[in-house]
Amino acid sequence: MANDKPIVGGRAKLGSVTEVPPYSGAKPHFLLGEELDDQLEIVELIRLTARELPSSAPKKAKPEKAKI
């Protein structure tokens, strides 16, 4: 299941940000332009985002098939 909630830290880091849907019918996403030019800023934005994402649930082990 995808996380559809905006990342609060990313929004705070970017300040005023433009949001547009990536395709017709999609929910708006951040539109980055000049922000991508500063590598340190992008790294920090990615770190903020990663910290706020929920951890994934552990995958269930598949039962072993019986050997005949």
Secondary structure, DSSP 8 states (H G I E B T S, - for coil): ----S--HHHHHHH-S-EEE-SSTT---EEE-SGGGG-HHHHHHHHHHHHHHS---------------
